Amino acid sequence: MSKFESVKKRDGSIVPFTPQRVTNAIYRAAVAVGGRDKRTAEKLTEYVIRVLETQTPDGEVPTVEQIQDAVEKVLIEEGHARVAKAYILYRAERARLREQRAERDAQPSTNIPWSKLWRVLDWTVEHDFHTVERLNARIERGELSEIIGVSEAFYNEDVENAANQVAKRKGEVRMVIIAGPSSSGKTTTTIKLGERLARHNMKLVTMNVDNYFFDLAMHPKDEFGDYDFETPQALDLALINKHLTRLFAGEEVKTPFYDFKTGTRQPDQIPMKLEENDVILIDSLHGLYPDMTMDIPQEMVFRLYIEPLLQLKGQDGRYVRWTDIRLIRRMLRDASHRAYDPTKTLLHWHYVRASELRNIIPFVNTTDYIVNSGMPYELPMYKAKLFTEFERWTKEYEGDPLRKDAFERASRVYALMKSLVPIADDSIVPENSVIREFIGGSIYEY
């Protein structure tokens, strides 16, 4: 049992000291280099606490930096050099991101090609909904049906263009990967792309990489103590790569099946073999992560990335953040399909976002095509569904050091929603829209 009850964060706030977070951090570093021994992580945490107790004067509250220094010291002294390196690199990356956060927020994305962003912006200006003020004016004039129509057409044109690019490489491309961050619209886009490729007589075979999750007991946890499905290390990447290599060599493999109810993976369950013209279709959060396809010739793979690239300027002169759009989408989807409290989605989102910046965004420039799933009409529709919740969160989390990120996100979205004209009736949204993936009522089975 530790004598410490509190820890001082970098912003000076004092929060409860939780040894489990130290264990989680050590275990995550171990997972990054292939280790999955939780008991060792727990034992190392005990050593870390002992070092802290020796180094910290009575009555003094240790800082986050001191705890991290102690973790590095223990890992190195106990002979876990590879884990220590992973931990040090992760810590350095986090420091770099903190230092660059203000600059990054002030600058446009450098991951999405300028030509793509310009095309989306040009389209929004052409249709007169590039600002909240102009969007509100069109809605108030009764032009919602037209807005939805042109928005859906723009998205479907993107999917069609992607399908045509794949078709041009028919015979060479053996695998199509659809990747993107949480709630970007991967599932609907995968289905729509599959429909269009079928018209080109390309036979698609879906590989569900969710079946390659490690057993829940072996999963790394996030800093809240919840099992982390957002990290690529939650997947058996080596086995995915091995099975893909064997499939393209003409062999039959038996893919595993993951039971989400029990949190266990059952090996060798589903026979899979490719015919001569079969194309594997993968919808994965981490489809761009190199280790998943490291042994597959690059010319055989077509990578598609999806993101709501909405170019809508708020009343504060800033463009709406794509991550805020996806946060709201995930709140609605989780509440609708998983009976998950939107408050938990908000509180955990900063961790989701950190994982995206580490494991997804850096690989956007490896994609062959980018699809924009952002709809100008979706935010007014979300206001009618979640406005009062965001208002509540801004009041509940103000001044709470443990909820600083949640407060900042909620305040930003709340300010945006206040300026929007709400759309209460979502029945006008097409049943095959990507937005139905989040609000329910889709014709597709998810």
N, C-alpha and C positions, 0 to 999 in steps of 0.2 A: 504494500500500500504506500503510495507516494505522500510525502508531506506537503506537496504543492496542491493548492486548490485553484489557482488562477495562473494565467499566462498573459503577457502583454503583447498585443498585436503591433504591427508596424505603424498603424495610425495612432498608437498610444492608448487605445481602448483596452480594457481588462475583461477577459472572458474566462469561463471555466477551463481548467486544465483537464484534458481527457487523454489518458494513456493510450486508449484504443486508436486514436488518430495517429499516434506515433507508430503503432503496430501496422496500421493500414499503409502508412507511407513506406515503411520498410518492406512490407510484403509486395506492394506495387512495384518497387524497385527490383525486387527479386523476380517477379513475374516478367518484367521487361527483359531479363536475361535468361529466361527459361526455368526459373525456380518456382516451386509452389509448396513450400514447407511453412505453413502458418505457425506451427509450434516454435520453430526457430525464430520467426519474427517476434513472437510473444516473449521469448527468452531474451532476445536482444533488446527489446523495449525495457525489460527489467534492468539491464545493464545501463541503458541510457539514463534511466531515472536515477540510478545510483551515482552516475557521473554528475548529473545535474545537482543532486543533493550535496555532493562533495564540493562543487564549485560555486554554489549559490549561497550567500550569507543568509542566516536566519532572518525571516521577515521580508526578504526581497522576493519580488515576483520575477521569474525567468521570462525572457523574451522569446519570441518565435525564432529569432536568429540563433540564440544560445541553444535552444533545443535542437535546431538543425545542425549546429556545429557538433553537438554531443552525438547525434546520430552518425555523422561522418566519422568521428573519432572511434566509436564503438565498432562500426562496420569494418574499418581498416584494421583495428587492433585485434579483432576476432577472426581475421583471415577471410573476410568476405569482400575481396577486392573488386570483383566484377559488379557486385551489388552496390558497393560504395561508388563506383564510377557512374553507374546508372543514376544513382541518387544525386550525385554531384552535378551531373549533366542536366538532370531535370530541374534541380534547384537553380542552376545558372540560367536555364531557359526561362524559368518563371521570373527571375530578376530582370532579364532582358525585356520580357513582355511588359513588366510593370513600368520600366523606364520609358518604353516606347508607346505606352497606352495612349497618353494624351496626344502625341504626334500622330499615331495611327488613326485615332478617332477623328482627327481633323483633316485627314487626307483621304481621297477616294481609294477604292480597292485597287491593289496592284496585282491581284490574283486573277480577276476576271478581265479578259481582253477589252481594251478601250472600244474597239469596234462593236463589241456586243453591247456594252453599256450605252454607247451612243445610239445604237439602233433602238434600244428600249426607250431611251429618253426622247428621241425624235418622234417615236410612235405616240408617246404620251402627250407631247406638245401638239402633235397633229390632231389628236382627238380631244384636246382641251380639258385634260384632267391631270395635268402635271403638278398642280398645287392643290392643297386642301380647299382653298377658296374656290378654284375653278371646278373641282370635283363636286363640292357642295352645291354650286350653282346649277350644274347639270342635273343633279339628283332632284333639286327643288323644282326644276322645270319639267319634271316627269320623264326624264330621259334614261332612267335606270335600265330599262330593257335593252336599249341600244348600247349602253356601256357594257352590260354583261355580254351581249352578242359579239362585239368587236374584241373584247378581252379574251373570250373563249376561242375565237377564231385565231387570234395572235398566238396563243399558247399551242393550239393544235397545228398551226403552221410550223412552229418550232419542232414539234414531234415529227411531223411529216418530213421536214428537212433532214432531221437526224436519220430517219428510216431510209431516205433516199441515199444518204452518204454510206450507210451500211450496205445497201443493195449494190452500190457501185463496186464494192469490194467482195461481192459474192464469190465464194470459192476460196478466197484467201482468209476472210474473217471466220473464225470458228467459235468465238466467244464474244458476247456483248455484255459489258458491265455497266449497270446504272447505279451511280453513286451520288452522294450528296449528304449534307448534314441533316440532323433530326427535323422531321416535319417539313421537308422541302417538297414533298410530293412524289417520292420515288415509286411508291406502289402503283398509283394510277398511271404514271408515265410509263412504267414497265409494261403494264397491260396494254396501253394504247400503242406503244412501240411494237409490241408483239403482234397486235392486230395488223399493223401496217406492214410488218416484215412478212407476215403470212401471205399477203397479197403478192409479194415478190417470190412466192414459192420457197421461202426459206423456212425450213422446219426447225422449230424452236423447242429446246429441252431445258426446263428450268432446274437449276440446282439451288436448293434452299440452304444457304450457308448458315442459317440459324441452327441447323441440326449439328453444326460443328462446335457449338459452345462447349467449353469445359464444364464438368459438374459444378453445380453451384458452390459446393464446399471448397472448390479450388479457385473460385473467382476472387479477383482483387476487390476490395471495398473502396467506396469513396470516403471523403472526409466526414460524412454523416453516419458512416457505419453501414450504409446500404450497399448491396452487391452492385458492382459497376458493369453494366452491359454496354457502356459507351466506348470502352477502350478496345482496340483491336486485339490486345492480349487476352481478352475474354474468349476469343475464338482460337481453335486449334489450326492456326495458319499453316503450319507445316503439313498437316494432314490434308487440308484443302488443296494445297499446291501439289502434293503427291498424287491425290486422286485425279486432279485435272491432267497432270502429266500422263498418267496411265490411260485415262479416257481418250486423250488425243493420240495415243499410241495404238488405239484400237482394242484395248483391254476392257473387260468388265470389272467394275468395282462395286462394292457394297457400301453405300454411304450410311452414316449413323442416323439415329433419330433422337432428337432431344425432347424430353418430356418436361415442359415448363411447370407442370403441376408438382412434380417431385424434384425438379432441378437436377435431373441426372441424364446422362447421355448413354444411349444403348448402341454399341458398335455393330457394324456389319448387318444392317437391317434392310436397306432398300437397294435392290440390284439396279445398276445403271450401266448402259453401254450405248455408245454413239454409233449411229448409222453414218454412211459416207457423207451425206450433206447436212447432218444435224449441226445446229448452232446452239451452244450453251448460253442461256440467259441468266444473269445473276443480278439480283437487286440487293445491294448491301451498303450499309452505312460506311463501311471501310473498303469498298471495292477498289479504291485507288491506292490503298496501302500496299507498298511494293512486295512485302513478304507473301501476300496471298497468291501472287502469280509470278513469283521470281524466276521459275524455271520454264515459263511459257514464252515462246518467241513473240516479240512485241507485235509483229505484223499480223499475228493471228487474233489480236485483241482489239476491239473497238470500245473505247471508254467514253461514256456520256455522263456529264455532271449536271445536276439540277439544283436550282436555287431561286427563291422568289426575288428577282432582280428589280423589284418595283422602284420606279423613279418618281416618287411623290414627295414634294417639298412641303413641310409643315409651316405653320404660322411663325415659327421661330427662325425660319430661313434655312433649316437643316433638313436633309433628306431623311425619310423614314428608314430606320435600320432594319435590314433584312432579318437579323437575329430576333428582333422584337416581333416581327410578323410570325416567325416560326414558333416563338414562345407561345403566342396566343393560339396558333394552330394546334400545338401539342396539348395545351390546356384543354381545348375543346375535344380533341380526339381521345385523350386519356379519360376525360370525364364521360364521354359518350360510349366508348368501346371497352374501357377497362375499369370503370367505376372508381377512378383515381381522382383524389381531391386536387383541384387546380392550385390550391395553396402550396402543396408539396412540389408541384411542377415548378412554380416560381422559386421556391426556396432552393431547389436543386439545380436550377438552370445555369447558374454561373459555373457549376462543375461540368455540365454538358458543354457549355461554351468553351471552357478551357481545353476539353478533350478535342473539340472540333479544331481549335486553333493549332493544336499539337499534331493531330493525326489525320485531318481531312484537308483543311484549307491549303497547307503547303504543297499538296499534290494536284491542285486544280489545273496547273499549267501542263499536266501530262494528259489531259483529256483531248478527245477528238472533236467533241461538240458539247455546247452548253445550252441547256433548255431553261427558259425563264418561266417559272410557275406563278409569278406574282400577278394578282388581279387587282386593278384599282378599286373595284367595288367591295373587296373582301373586308377591309378595315371598318367601313361604316356598318357592315353587317355584324362584325364582331363587337362593335360598340353596344349594340342592342343586347348582346348575350353576356358581356363581361364587364361593362362599365362600372357597375356598382361594386364589383369585387375589387377592381383596381383602386377605386376610391377608398374602400375599406383598408386595403393593404398599405396605402400611403399614410394612413392614420395610425395603424397598428405598429408599423415597423420604423416609424420616425424616431431617431435617436437610439435605436437598438444596435449595438456594435456587432452582434451576431447575425443581424439581418440587413447589414448595410447595402450589400449588392441587391438584395430583393427590393429594398426601399428605393434605390436609384432606378432600377428597371421599372418598378410599378409607377413611380412618379413620372418617368418619361412617357410611358404608355398612357397614363391617365391624362396628362397634359395634351397629348395628341388626340385622344378620344373625345375630350371636351370640345375640341374644335370641329369635330366631324358631325355631319347630319346622320342620325342613325337610320338603319334599314332594318325594320323589325320582322318583315316577312321574307323568309329565305326560300319560299316555294318557287320563286322565279329562277333559281339556280338550276341549270341542267343536271339531270340525274347522272350524266357521265362526266361531270366537271371534276377537276382535281380538287376543288374546294369541298366537294362531298366527302372526300377522304377524311375530312376533319369535322364537318358539321353533321355527318350522317346522311342517309338516304341515297347512297350511291347504288347504281345498277351493278357495280362490280362487287365481287365477294373478296373481302380482305381476310 
